[in-house]
Amino acid sequence: MLELEEKIEKEQIKMKINNKEIDEKKTYVIAEIGINHNGSLDLAKILIDIAVECGCDAVKFQKRDVDTVYTQEELLKERISPFGKTNGDLKRGLELSYEAYQKLFSYAKEKEIDIFASPWDSKSVDFLEQFSPCCYKVASASITDYKLLEKIKKTGKPVIISTGMSTEEEIDNAIKIFNQKNIAILACTSTYPTDDSEINLNKIKTLKKKYPKIPIGYSGHERDIFPSLIAVALGACIIERHITISKDIWGSDQRASLEPKELKELVTGIKRVKTIMGDGKITVYDSEQPIKKKLRRY
């Protein structure tokens, strides 16, 4: 019976990232740098250092071809930022160059941490392929961009799919494109930051039941670490959280991000949750034996 259970468990492992099995035994922690680098290579490197020091498994960025993702009308809209007066100034200011990505991928390799990104368009997939990312992330905003999903599929890389603001049908359609192979799904709510009433961590159980052979994780945008720790207790094998040097600096995602101290507490907390949850077997521990002998009457 035990051999059968182990065989089933092995069959359910459908994804590896850099030869690391993505399953519930060890939660894969992604530090989402995203656009919190504010267009600065130096700040991006600092955030990688923070992720390494805190014990994360990976760092993730976001990549857009601005003129593909946004219309000219959208880019010309007034929007004051450190980069200029229009939305286009902002979007272009937040994009890192080829040279910057080259240095970041090299830096992450030197620091022995996985690095990848969420491409928001097909041109960005081609851009990222130049650096051989360990996997790809499909952002919640892109889950219905089937042309993009097909492009990502052709790379043959593992894929992590966020499911914020998505219906069950939209999630199903995205999964079908990848034939349920080499993918992981993240429960997610796409508000920054997310209120407790809309986090709905029981979505993890729903996804695990519906897709029993696909690793299920959690991408959180809450203000603290508590929901992320509960997600691990519910079986999330991936935890993704935005990180920042300070929630008070400029940027749209900073308030929904974790500062270094919080990130360290999260990684430490995840390990403790794993220990606390145990293996589920009914047993009498050695430490209980003298208590049992002392207190049991029969």
Backbone as CSV, one residue per row, in Angstrom:
resi,resn,N_x,N_y,N_z,CA_x,CA_y,CA_z,C_x,C_y,C_z
1,MET,0.831,-1.209,0.000,0.000,0.000,0.000,0.862,1.254,0.000
2,LEU,1.920,1.241,0.825,2.818,2.385,0.909,3.534,2.606,-0.414
3,GLU,3.959,1.491,-1.071,4.631,1.591,-2.363,3.708,2.191,-3.413
4,LEU,2.418,1.824,-3.358,1.435,2.355,-4.295,1.270,3.855,-4.093
5,GLU,1.190,4.295,-2.815,1.042,5.715,-2.518,2.250,6.510,-3.021
6,GLU,3.452,5.940,-2.841,4.660,6.616,-3.295,4.685,6.705,-4.824
7,LYS,4.196,5.651,-5.496,4.149,5.653,-6.952,3.201,6.728,-7.455
8,ILE,2.025,6.836,-6.840,1.046,7.858,-7.228,1.617,9.251,-7.010
9,GLU,2.314,9.403,-5.858,2.904,10.705,-5.534,3.919,11.105,-6.592
10,LYS,4.761,10.159,-7.025,5.757,10.457,-8.046,5.106,10.789,-9.375
11,GLU,4.029,10.097,-9.696,3.325,10.354,-10.947,2.724,11.754,-10.979
12,GLN,2.414,12.292,-9.800,1.789,13.603,-9.749,2.790,14.748,-9.879
13,ILE,4.087,14.444,-9.797,5.104,15.474,-9.974,5.222,15.764,-11.459
14,LYS,4.720,16.907,-11.897,4.673,17.231,-13.307,5.581,18.400,-13.668
15,MET,6.315,18.935,-12.697,7.071,20.134,-12.981,8.377,20.185,-12.198
16,LYS,9.422,20.609,-12.881,10.708,20.879,-12.242,11.214,22.228,-12.729
17,ILE,11.852,22.971,-11.840,12.513,24.215,-12.202,13.969,24.073,-11.799
18,ASN,14.875,24.133,-12.788,16.297,23.919,-12.511,16.529,22.648,-11.685
19,ASN,15.868,21.573,-12.112,15.984,20.255,-11.463,15.413,20.212,-10.043
20,LYS,14.684,21.250,-9.639,14.023,21.241,-8.332,12.579,20.810,-8.534
21,GLU,12.192,19.738,-7.865,10.819,19.265,-7.985,9.875,20.235,-7.291
22,ILE,8.820,20.625,-7.997,7.834,21.544,-7.432,6.703,20.726,-6.839
23,ASP,6.749,20.558,-5.511,5.707,19.813,-4.822,5.598,20.347,-3.394
24,GLU,4.773,19.709,-2.595,4.486,20.227,-1.262,5.586,19.953,-0.235
25,LYS,6.575,19.146,-0.605,7.618,18.805,0.359,8.468,20.014,0.727
26,LYS,8.742,20.850,-0.259,9.520,22.064,-0.005,8.939,23.199,-0.844
27,THR,8.360,24.168,-0.194,7.732,25.279,-0.905,8.774,26.101,-1.655
28,TYR,8.511,26.337,-2.933,9.382,27.139,-3.801,8.976,28.602,-3.638
29,VAL,9.894,29.423,-3.121,9.566,30.814,-2.790,10.116,31.760,-3.862
30,ILE,9.208,32.513,-4.476,9.574,33.467,-5.525,9.484,34.890,-4.989
31,ALA,10.591,35.612,-5.065,10.603,37.032,-4.719,10.320,37.819,-5.989
32,GLU,9.115,38.356,-6.075,8.685,39.111,-7.257,9.237,40.535,-7.177
33,ILE,10.288,40.790,-7.955,10.821,42.154,-8.048,9.935,42.978,-8.970
34,GLY,9.442,42.320,-10.024,8.494,42.987,-10.919,9.041,44.283,-11.477
35,ILE,8.350,45.383,-11.171,8.815,46.710,-11.594,9.253,47.548,-10.393
36,ASN,9.439,46.887,-9.241,9.845,47.608,-8.031,11.297,48.087,-8.070
37,HIS,12.008,47.760,-9.142,13.359,48.293,-9.345,13.317,49.747,-9.819
38,ASN,12.111,50.198,-10.236,11.914,51.581,-10.700,12.897,51.982,-11.805
39,GLY,13.218,51.016,-12.663,14.078,51.305,-13.803,15.557,51.359,-13.483
40,SER,15.935,51.001,-12.251,17.325,51.102,-11.811,17.972,49.722,-11.725
41,LEU,19.056,49.518,-12.458,19.807,48.263,-12.395,20.377,48.060,-10.999
42,ASP,20.878,49.124,-10.395,21.461,49.017,-9.056,20.426,48.570,-8.031
43,LEU,19.222,49.153,-8.114,18.168,48.762,-7.178,17.733,47.318,-7.434
44,ALA,17.679,46.915,-8.698,17.331,45.527,-9.031,18.327,44.557,-8.403
45,LYS,19.612,44.894,-8.448,20.637,44.041,-7.843,20.484,43.978,-6.321
46,ILE,20.157,45.107,-5.721,19.939,45.135,-4.267,18.788,44.208,-3.892
47,LEU,17.719,44.230,-4.689,16.566,43.379,-4.421,16.906,41.896,-4.605
48,ILE,17.775,41.593,-5.569,18.249,40.209,-5.714,19.035,39.802,-4.471
49,ASP,19.884,40.692,-3.996,20.657,40.406,-2.775,19.726,40.112,-1.594
50,ILE,18.673,40.901,-1.470,17.712,40.705,-0.380,17.063,39.325,-0.487
51,ALA,16.654,38.970,-1.701,16.015,37.661,-1.913,16.963,36.525,-1.540
52,VAL,18.230,36.657,-1.915,19.233,35.630,-1.590,19.432,35.541,-0.083
53,GLU,19.615,36.697,0.559,19.866,36.740,2.004,18.693,36.164,2.804
54,CYS,17.490,36.316,2.271,16.302,35.829,2.977,15.997,34.367,2.684
55,GLY,16.722,33.763,1.756,16.543,32.340,1.481,15.507,32.001,0.433
56,CYS,15.204,32.945,-0.460,14.241,32.668,-1.543,14.867,31.762,-2.594
57,ASP,14.017,31.090,-3.354,14.492,30.205,-4.412,14.678,30.918,-5.743
58,ALA,13.912,31.996,-5.952,13.942,32.655,-7.259,13.574,34.130,-7.139
59,VAL,14.000,34.879,-8.143,13.538,36.259,-8.317,12.845,36.348,-9.667
60,LYS,11.845,37.202,-9.730,11.079,37.336,-10.973,10.912,38.805,-11.351
61,PHE,11.014,39.068,-12.642,10.821,40.414,-13.172,9.612,40.425,-14.103
62,GLN,9.266,41.579,-14.639,8.215,41.717,-15.643,8.816,42.363,-16.879
63,LYS,8.431,41.860,-18.059,8.980,42.395,-19.309,7.862,42.715,-20.286
64,ARG,7.892,43.943,-20.798,6.893,44.382,-21.772,7.562,45.063,-22.954
65,ASP,7.062,44.813,-24.151,7.364,45.670,-25.286,6.282,46.751,-25.262
66,VAL,6.638,47.922,-24.804,5.668,48.971,-24.489,4.748,49.285,-25.650
67,ASP,5.297,49.398,-26.857,4.479,49.779,-28.013,3.560,48.657,-28.473
68,THR,3.824,47.428,-28.041,2.937,46.304,-28.354,1.810,46.191,-27.337
69,VAL,2.152,46.335,-26.070,1.185,46.132,-24.987,0.184,47.289,-24.890
70,TYR,0.640,48.524,-25.158,-0.220,49.698,-24.964,-0.476,50.421,-26.286
71,THR,-1.669,50.957,-26.423,-1.996,51.765,-27.601,-1.325,53.126,-27.478
72,GLN,-1.161,53.798,-28.609,-0.572,55.142,-28.589,-1.440,56.100,-27.779
73,GLU,-2.752,55.902,-27.857,-3.667,56.736,-27.074,-3.396,56.569,-25.573
74,GLU,-3.181,55.321,-25.152,-2.901,55.048,-23.751,-1.553,55.635,-23.334
75,LEU,-0.575,55.537,-24.207,0.760,56.030,-23.894,0.822,57.550,-23.809
76,LEU,-0.062,58.216,-24.531,-0.053,59.684,-24.558,-0.846,60.317,-23.414
77,LYS,-1.542,59.484,-22.641,-2.321,60.022,-21.525,-1.413,60.680,-20.497
78,GLU,-1.917,61.755,-19.900,-1.132,62.461,-18.894,-0.989,61.605,-17.631
79,ARG,0.237,61.477,-17.165,0.502,60.743,-15.931,1.861,61.182,-15.387
80,ILE,1.836,61.942,-14.350,3.062,62.487,-13.787,3.825,61.394,-13.034
81,SER,5.112,61.266,-13.315,5.968,60.282,-12.650,7.398,60.810,-12.661
82,PRO,8.298,60.134,-11.987,9.712,60.550,-12.034,10.307,60.506,-13.438
83,PHE,9.600,59.844,-14.382,10.123,59.686,-15.724,9.580,60.710,-16.720
84,GLY,8.561,61.461,-16.336,7.991,62.433,-17.255,6.525,62.707,-16.979
85,LYS,5.834,63.203,-17.991,4.457,63.673,-17.807,3.404,62.778,-18.442
86,THR,3.818,61.752,-19.183,2.840,60.885,-19.845,2.961,59.444,-19.354
87,ASN,1.924,58.666,-19.633,1.936,57.252,-19.289,3.050,56.527,-20.035
88,GLY,3.312,56.965,-21.272,4.393,56.381,-22.062,5.756,56.604,-21.416
89,ASP,5.969,57.810,-20.881,7.233,58.099,-20.184,7.419,57.131,-19.022
90,LEU,6.338,56.894,-18.285,6.389,55.986,-17.141,6.696,54.563,-17.583
91,LYS,5.920,54.059,-18.551,6.083,52.666,-18.972,7.471,52.400,-19.544
92,ARG,7.980,53.339,-20.336,9.320,53.159,-20.908,10.394,53.285,-19.836
93,GLY,10.158,54.160,-18.866,11.132,54.340,-17.790,11.291,53.116,-16.912
94,LEU,10.229,52.306,-16.824,10.261,51.111,-15.973,10.846,49.885,-16.670
95,GLU,11.082,49.983,-17.980,11.632,48.852,-18.721,13.163,48.852,-18.658
96,LEU,13.718,47.693,-18.335,15.165,47.543,-18.295,15.700,47.152,-19.671
97,SER,16.896,47.584,-19.992,17.503,47.354,-21.296,18.047,45.937,-21.444
98,TYR,18.456,45.605,-22.653,19.104,44.311,-22.920,20.337,44.157,-22.038
99,GLU,21.142,45.217,-21.998,22.370,45.172,-21.201,22.063,44.948,-19.721
100,ALA,20.994,45.584,-19.228,20.600,45.424,-17.823,20.182,43.981,-17.540
101,TYR,19.373,43.402,-18.426,18.939,42.018,-18.238,20.134,41.061,-18.311
102,GLN,21.042,41.344,-19.200,22.237,40.519,-19.326,23.008,40.503,-18.001
103,LYS,23.145,41.663,-17.396,23.860,41.779,-16.122,23.076,41.132,-14.983
104,LEU,21.745,41.275,-14.997,20.929,40.707,-13.928,20.935,39.175,-13.965
105,PHE,20.833,38.605,-15.154,20.856,37.138,-15.254,22.224,36.602,-14.837
106,SER,23.271,37.312,-15.210,24.620,36.915,-14.807,24.784,37.046,-13.292
107,TYR,24.237,38.118,-12.741,24.345,38.370,-11.303,23.591,37.301,-10.507
108,ALA,22.389,36.951,-10.976,21.594,35.927,-10.296,22.292,34.573,-10.342
109,LYS,22.904,34.261,-11.477,23.654,32.997,-11.596,24.812,32.978,-10.609
110,GLU,25.494,34.113,-10.493,26.604,34.229,-9.544,26.130,34.031,-8.106
111,LYS,24.920,34.541,-7.814,24.356,34.439,-6.467,23.624,33.118,-6.237
112,GLU,23.555,32.283,-7.274,22.933,30.957,-7.209,21.454,31.028,-6.829
113,ILE,20.738,31.928,-7.498,19.294,32.021,-7.317,18.644,31.986,-8.695
114,ASP,17.527,31.275,-8.816,16.818,31.201,-10.101,16.292,32.584,-10.484
115,ILE,16.238,32.835,-11.792,15.739,34.120,-12.276,14.896,33.908,-13.524
116,PHE,13.769,34.578,-13.589,12.900,34.520,-14.765,12.001,35.753,-14.779
117,ALA,11.033,35.784,-15.669,10.176,36.970,-15.792,8.819,36.579,-16.343
118,SER,7.879,37.491,-16.231,6.574,37.321,-16.880,6.545,38.212,-18.117
119,PRO,6.591,37.617,-19.307,6.495,38.407,-20.538,5.036,38.775,-20.808
120,TRP,4.805,40.003,-21.209,3.437,40.459,-21.454,3.083,40.468,-22.935
121,ASP,3.985,39.989,-23.776,3.741,39.969,-25.222,4.760,39.047,-25.873
122,SER,4.507,38.675,-27.121,5.367,37.707,-27.814,6.787,38.232,-28.028
123,LYS,6.922,39.520,-28.323,8.266,40.083,-28.505,9.097,39.945,-27.233
124,SER,8.435,40.053,-26.095,9.152,39.933,-24.828,9.608,38.501,-24.565
125,VAL,8.874,37.516,-25.096,9.320,36.123,-24.993,10.626,35.961,-25.766
126,ASP,10.656,36.492,-26.989,11.884,36.432,-27.793,13.033,37.134,-27.075
127,PHE,12.730,38.267,-26.470,13.735,39.024,-25.729,14.306,38.178,-24.589
128,LEU,13.428,37.576,-23.797,13.859,36.817,-22.621,14.576,35.526,-22.994
129,GLU,14.216,34.930,-24.112,14.843,33.681,-24.534,16.350,33.839,-24.736
130,GLN,16.788,35.066,-24.982,18.218,35.321,-25.172,19.029,35.031,-23.904
131,PHE,18.325,35.008,-22.748,19.012,34.847,-21.475,18.753,33.472,-20.827
132,SER,18.043,32.607,-21.551,17.761,31.240,-21.073,17.161,31.215,-19.668
133,PRO,15.979,31.808,-19.483,15.336,31.761,-18.156,14.981,30.329,-17.778
134,CYS,14.925,30.063,-16.470,14.644,28.697,-16.010,13.188,28.310,-16.223
135,CYS,12.307,29.305,-16.338,10.882,29.054,-16.567,10.236,30.362,-16.999
136,TYR,8.923,30.326,-17.207,8.170,31.531,-17.535,6.977,31.678,-16.601
137,LYS,6.567,32.896,-16.393,5.381,33.179,-15.593,4.335,33.829,-16.487
138,VAL,3.119,33.328,-16.423,1.984,33.972,-17.094,1.283,34.827,-16.054
139,ALA,1.306,36.130,-16.245,0.642,37.041,-15.321,-0.870,36.882,-15.429
140,SER,-1.571,37.204,-14.356,-3.037,37.107,-14.369,-3.637,37.899,-15.523
141,ALA,-3.029,39.036,-15.839,-3.535,39.889,-16.920,-3.391,39.234,-18.289
142,SER,-2.515,38.234,-18.386,-2.215,37.627,-19.688,-2.840,36.256,-19.894
143,ILE,-3.606,35.770,-18.928,-4.075,34.386,-18.979,-5.007,34.113,-20.166
144,THR,-5.642,35.148,-20.708,-6.518,34.966,-21.873,-5.853,35.383,-23.182
145,ASP,-4.556,35.716,-23.134,-3.803,36.061,-24.338,-3.251,34.758,-24.923
146,TYR,-4.091,34.064,-25.678,-3.747,32.719,-26.131,-2.575,32.707,-27.105
147,LYS,-2.426,33.781,-27.871,-1.272,33.899,-28.773,0.018,33.913,-27.958
148,LEU,0.010,34.655,-26.858,1.176,34.715,-25.978,1.432,33.360,-25.330
149,LEU,0.372,32.708,-24.864,0.521,31.404,-24.225,1.104,30.371,-25.184
150,GLU,0.665,30.403,-26.437,1.205,29.486,-27.440,2.693,29.767,-27.680
151,LYS,3.040,31.032,-27.671,4.441,31.425,-27.857,5.296,30.896,-26.708
152,ILE,4.804,31.051,-25.482,5.527,30.565,-24.305,5.649,29.041,-24.349
153,LYS,4.579,28.382,-24.766,4.583,26.919,-24.851,5.701,26.419,-25.761
154,LYS,5.942,27.111,-26.853,6.946,26.686,-27.836,8.363,26.722,-27.279
155,THR,8.582,27.475,-26.209,9.921,27.518,-25.617,10.274,26.208,-24.924
156,GLY,9.238,25.436,-24.531,9.474,24.176,-23.844,9.856,24.334,-22.385
157,LYS,9.787,25.567,-21.873,10.167,25.824,-20.481,8.985,25.563,-19.540
158,PRO,9.264,25.276,-18.264,8.182,25.190,-17.282,7.438,26.514,-17.206
159,VAL,6.148,26.456,-16.873,5.315,27.664,-16.858,4.506,27.737,-15.570
160,ILE,4.530,28.904,-14.941,3.730,29.169,-13.746,2.632,30.152,-14.143
161,ILE,1.378,29.791,-13.842,0.234,30.593,-14.290,-0.504,31.183,-13.101
162,SER,-0.593,32.519,-13.054,-1.387,33.180,-12.018,-2.832,33.299,-12.481
163,THR,-3.772,33.228,-11.532,-5.184,33.134,-11.894,-6.039,34.266,-11.324
164,GLY,-5.406,35.401,-11.008,-6.192,36.538,-10.520,-7.187,37.009,-11.558
165,MET,-8.312,37.515,-11.131,-9.402,38.051,-11.965,-9.791,37.104,-13.103
166,SER,-9.708,35.795,-12.843,-10.014,34.796,-13.874,-11.195,33.924,-13.480
167,THR,-11.996,33.545,-14.477,-13.081,32.599,-14.260,-12.530,31.181,-14.376
168,GLU,-13.313,30.191,-13.932,-12.886,28.795,-14.065,-12.675,28.434,-15.534
169,GLU,-13.530,28.949,-16.399,-13.404,28.646,-17.825,-12.106,29.219,-18.387
170,GLU,-11.755,30.430,-17.971,-10.514,31.047,-18.456,-9.291,30.270,-17.983
171,ILE,-9.334,29.786,-16.749,-8.238,28.975,-16.229,-8.147,27.657,-17.005
172,ASP,-9.293,27.020,-17.231,-9.336,25.766,-17.994,-8.722,25.946,-19.378
173,ASN,-9.103,27.017,-20.057,-8.622,27.263,-21.422,-7.111,27.448,-21.458
174,ALA,-6.570,28.140,-20.458,-5.123,28.349,-20.404,-4.402,27.030,-20.174
175,ILE,-4.940,26.216,-19.277,-4.313,24.933,-18.949,-4.335,23.987,-20.151
176,LYS,-5.420,24.028,-20.913,-5.535,23.163,-22.093,-4.438,23.461,-23.112
177,ILE,-4.056,24.721,-23.222,-3.009,25.089,-24.175,-1.712,24.359,-23.853
178,PHE,-1.432,24.195,-22.567,-0.199,23.530,-22.144,-0.394,22.031,-21.905
179,ASN,-1.577,21.526,-22.216,-1.887,20.098,-22.058,-1.626,19.600,-20.634
180,GLN,-1.785,20.500,-19.663,-1.596,20.190,-18.243,-0.192,19.668,-17.937
181,LYS,0.776,19.928,-18.804,2.129,19.413,-18.597,3.110,20.555,-18.281
182,ASN,4.001,20.269,-17.335,5.090,21.181,-17.020,4.614,22.569,-16.576
183,ILE,3.473,22.588,-15.864,2.927,23.860,-15.410,2.579,23.811,-13.923
184,ALA,2.471,24.981,-13.343,1.947,25.143,-11.987,0.922,26.267,-12.028
185,ILE,-0.047,26.203,-11.122,-1.123,27.204,-11.072,-1.066,27.916,-9.726
186,LEU,-1.182,29.233,-9.756,-1.177,29.999,-8.523,-2.542,30.628,-8.259
187,ALA,-3.117,30.330,-7.097,-4.315,31.060,-6.662,-3.900,32.512,-6.442
188,CYS,-4.767,33.441,-6.788,-4.360,34.846,-6.754,-5.581,35.754,-6.805
189,THR,-5.479,36.926,-6.176,-6.469,37.994,-6.320,-5.721,39.243,-6.762
190,SER,-6.156,39.845,-7.858,-5.389,40.931,-8.480,-5.776,42.317,-8.000
191,THR,-5.739,42.518,-6.703,-5.850,43.864,-6.147,-4.624,44.116,-5.279
192,TYR,-4.149,45.355,-5.292,-2.874,45.708,-4.657,-3.048,46.877,-3.691
193,PRO,-3.009,46.648,-2.382,-2.981,45.356,-1.700,-4.369,44.742,-1.619
194,THR,-4.442,43.452,-1.316,-5.699,42.712,-1.259,-6.266,42.715,0.160
195,ASP,-7.551,43.023,0.267,-8.220,42.951,1.572,-8.461,41.491,1.956
196,ASP,-8.494,41.226,3.253,-8.700,39.861,3.744,-9.945,39.213,3.148
197,SER,-10.998,40.003,3.004,-12.283,39.460,2.544,-12.239,38.963,1.100
198,GLU,-11.175,39.323,0.352,-11.085,38.917,-1.051,-9.894,37.996,-1.333
199,ILE,-9.158,37.613,-0.289,-8.016,36.714,-0.502,-8.497,35.298,-0.847
200,ASN,-9.483,34.800,-0.088,-10.140,33.530,-0.405,-9.156,32.379,-0.621
201,LEU,-8.401,32.063,0.410,-7.394,31.007,0.301,-7.977,29.626,0.024
202,ASN,-9.257,29.440,0.271,-9.861,28.144,-0.041,-9.872,27.861,-1.543
203,LYS,-9.545,28.871,-2.347,-9.362,28.623,-3.782,-8.250,27.597,-4.008
204,ILE,-7.283,27.563,-3.096,-6.193,26.587,-3.214,-6.757,25.171,-3.169
205,LYS,-7.655,24.923,-2.214,-8.269,23.597,-2.106,-9.106,23.281,-3.342
206,THR,-9.807,24.283,-3.852,-10.624,24.092,-5.054,-9.754,23.716,-6.243
207,LEU,-8.638,24.434,-6.418,-7.734,24.156,-7.538,-7.058,22.795,-7.387
208,LYS,-6.677,22.444,-6.156,-6.034,21.149,-5.918,-6.985,19.993,-6.242
209,LYS,-8.259,20.183,-5.916,-9.249,19.147,-6.188,-9.518,19.029,-7.690
210,LYS,-9.568,20.168,-8.360,-9.887,20.173,-9.789,-8.709,19.707,-10.643
211,TYR,-7.493,20.058,-10.206,-6.296,19.692,-10.973,-5.328,18.921,-10.071
212,PRO,-5.651,17.692,-9.713,-4.869,16.936,-8.726,-3.433,16.623,-9.136
213,LYS,-3.143,16.674,-10.428,-1.794,16.342,-10.882,-0.963,17.573,-11.225
214,ILE,-1.506,18.762,-10.953,-0.784,20.004,-11.237,-0.408,20.675,-9.923
215,PRO,0.860,21.080,-9.750,1.248,21.793,-8.529,0.449,23.096,-8.381
216,ILE,-0.073,23.335,-7.193,-0.870,24.531,-6.916,-0.122,25.404,-5.907
217,GLY,-0.023,26.681,-6.201,0.648,27.614,-5.309,-0.196,28.839,-5.045
218,TYR,0.453,29.877,-4.556,-0.260,31.098,-4.171,0.586,32.323,-4.474
219,SER,-0.008,33.275,-5.163,0.611,34.573,-5.418,-0.159,35.610,-4.615
220,GLY,0.485,36.173,-3.595,-0.225,37.059,-2.677,0.110,38.522,-2.847
221,HIS,-0.900,39.367,-2.624,-0.708,40.816,-2.677,-1.211,41.486,-1.400
222,GLU,-1.287,40.703,-0.331,-1.764,41.229,0.945,-0.687,42.090,1.599
223,ARG,-1.051,42.750,2.674,-0.146,43.689,3.337,0.871,42.999,4.249
224,ASP,0.607,41.753,4.656,1.484,41.084,5.606,1.794,39.675,5.119
225,ILE,2.309,38.814,6.010,2.699,37.461,5.593,1.722,36.385,6.047
226,PHE,0.783,36.728,6.911,-0.101,35.736,7.526,-0.848,34.879,6.495
227,PRO,-1.527,35.474,5.500,-2.230,34.640,4.515,-1.293,33.712,3.738
228,SER,-0.077,34.174,3.464,0.876,33.335,2.727,1.263,32.096,3.530
229,LEU,1.381,32.250,4.844,1.697,31.109,5.698,0.527,30.127,5.757
230,ILE,-0.685,30.668,5.789,-1.866,29.793,5.754,-1.908,29.032,4.431
231,ALA,-1.534,29.707,3.349,-1.517,29.068,2.031,-0.595,27.848,2.036
232,VAL,0.542,27.974,2.697,1.473,26.842,2.791,0.827,25.705,3.570
233,ALA,0.143,26.041,4.657,-0.542,25.014,5.456,-1.626,24.311,4.638
234,LEU,-2.194,25.014,3.662,-3.222,24.432,2.801,-2.619,23.628,1.648
235,GLY,-1.293,23.609,1.564,-0.642,22.790,0.544,-0.050,23.533,-0.628
236,ALA,0.059,24.858,-0.544,0.661,25.615,-1.644,2.128,25.238,-1.786
237,CYS,2.524,24.802,-2.973,3.909,24.378,-3.180,4.776,25.505,-3.732
238,ILE,4.145,26.605,-4.127,4.853,27.809,-4.565,4.244,29.006,-3.839
239,ILE,5.089,29.880,-3.321,4.626,31.144,-2.768,5.351,32.257,-3.507
240,GLU,4.588,33.175,-4.067,5.155,34.325,-4.767,4.696,35.610,-4.083
241,ARG,5.665,36.450,-3.713,5.344,37.725,-3.093,6.231,38.819,-3.672
242,HIS,5.623,39.991,-3.917,6.393,41.157,-4.343,7.312,41.585,-3.203
243,ILE,8.503,42.055,-3.554,9.422,42.547,-2.532,9.861,43.975,-2.850
244,THR,10.268,44.700,-1.817,10.690,46.092,-1.969,11.713,46.432,-0.890
245,ILE,12.486,47.480,-1.114,13.384,47.942,-0.054,12.609,48.741,0.989
246,SER,11.467,49.324,0.561,10.619,50.085,1.480,9.254,50.319,0.836
247,LYS,8.210,50.129,1.608,6.862,50.371,1.103,6.592,51.855,0.866
248,ASP,7.478,52.691,1.371,7.268,54.136,1.282,7.897,54.768,0.051
249,ILE,8.676,54.005,-0.722,9.281,54.611,-1.901,8.261,54.688,-3.032
250,TRP,8.591,55.446,-4.067,7.666,55.632,-5.190,7.451,54.309,-5.925
251,GLY,6.212,54.098,-6.389,5.918,52.920,-7.197,4.553,52.351,-6.886
252,SER,3.876,51.859,-7.910,2.490,51.401,-7.757,2.363,50.095,-6.980
253,ASP,3.422,49.274,-6.958,3.327,47.963,-6.308,3.982,47.912,-4.927
254,GLN,4.579,49.011,-4.494,5.373,48.964,-3.258,4.535,48.611,-2.026
255,ARG,3.329,49.149,-1.919,2.523,48.931,-0.714,2.076,47.480,-0.560
256,ALA,2.000,46.764,-1.670,1.592,45.357,-1.622,2.800,44.425,-1.600
257,SER,3.960,44.976,-1.266,5.210,44.211,-1.278,5.744,44.015,0.135
258,LEU,6.652,43.059,0.266,7.277,42.776,1.553,8.638,43.455,1.651
259,GLU,8.880,44.094,2.774,10.189,44.651,3.058,11.123,43.515,3.508
260,PRO,12.448,43.742,3.532,13.395,42.660,3.849,13.072,41.889,5.126
261,LYS,12.741,42.581,6.195,12.449,41.904,7.459,11.239,40.988,7.313
262,GLU,10.200,41.464,6.610,8.994,40.662,6.405,9.288,39.441,5.535
263,LEU,10.114,39.642,4.510,10.454,38.533,3.618,11.205,37.450,4.375
264,LYS,12.129,37.864,5.226,12.869,36.897,6.044,11.931,36.139,6.969
265,GLU,10.980,36.861,7.566,10.001,36.219,8.445,9.135,35.231,7.671
266,LEU,8.815,35.566,6.425,8.008,34.666,5.601,8.745,33.359,5.329
267,VAL,9.987,33.456,4.878,10.765,32.250,4.551,10.972,31.390,5.797
268,THR,11.294,32.035,6.912,11.454,31.306,8.171,10.136,30.674,8.602
269,GLY,9.056,31.433,8.450,7.731,30.945,8.822,7.289,29.759,7.990
270,ILE,7.620,29.768,6.697,7.258,28.656,5.811,7.912,27.364,6.294
271,LYS,9.177,27.466,6.655,9.880,26.274,7.157,9.229,25.767,8.442
272,ARG,8.815,26.699,9.307,8.178,26.283,10.550,6.818,25.638,10.281
273,VAL,6.070,26.208,9.350,4.767,25.632,8.995,4.949,24.195,8.520
274,LYS,5.966,23.960,7.690,6.231,22.606,7.195,6.470,21.640,8.362
275,THR,7.252,22.102,9.351,7.532,21.269,10.512,6.275,21.023,11.329
276,ILE,5.505,22.084,11.544,4.286,21.991,12.347,3.263,21.048,11.708
277,MET,3.128,21.104,10.388,2.124,20.281,9.709,2.464,18.795,9.782
278,GLY,3.749,18.456,9.799,4.154,17.065,9.942,3.739,16.180,8.785
279,ASP,3.777,14.849,9.023,3.456,13.897,7.960,2.032,13.345,8.053
280,GLY,1.298,13.747,9.078,-0.099,13.329,9.196,-0.319,11.939,9.756
281,LYS,0.744,11.190,10.025,0.591,9.832,10.540,0.240,9.860,12.032
282,ILE,-0.637,8.952,12.430,-0.992,8.823,13.848,0.123,8.068,14.553
283,THR,0.740,8.720,15.516,1.868,8.098,16.203,1.965,8.599,17.641
284,VAL,2.644,7.818,18.476,2.961,8.254,19.840,4.444,8.598,19.850
285,TYR,4.756,9.856,20.105,6.146,10.302,20.085,6.890,9.811,21.324
286,ASP,8.202,9.642,21.155,9.033,9.203,22.280,8.884,10.140,23.471
287,SER,8.731,11.446,23.166,8.600,12.418,24.255,7.296,12.240,25.029
288,GLU,6.325,11.555,24.422,5.037,11.319,25.082,5.044,10.086,25.982
289,GLN,5.998,9.203,25.757,5.969,7.918,26.459,5.975,8.062,27.985
290,PRO,6.901,8.872,28.574,6.859,9.006,30.039,5.575,9.660,30.545
291,ILE,5.014,10.585,29.726,3.752,11.227,30.106,2.627,10.201,30.071
292,LYS,2.654,9.378,29.032,1.644,8.332,28.883,1.689,7.359,30.062
293,LYS,2.919,6.955,30.414,3.095,6.029,31.525,2.627,6.622,32.836
294,LYS,2.836,7.917,32.997,2.490,8.589,34.242,0.975,8.846,34.373
295,LEU,0.328,9.225,33.276,-1.056,9.690,33.338,-2.117,8.641,32.985
296,ARG,-1.770,7.644,32.184,-2.754,6.640,31.791,-3.071,5.713,32.950
297,ARG,-4.329,5.522,33.222,-4.735,4.602,34.316,-4.873,3.179,33.799
298,TYR,-5.178,3.011,32.527,-5.393,1.669,31.993,-4.543,1.451,30.748
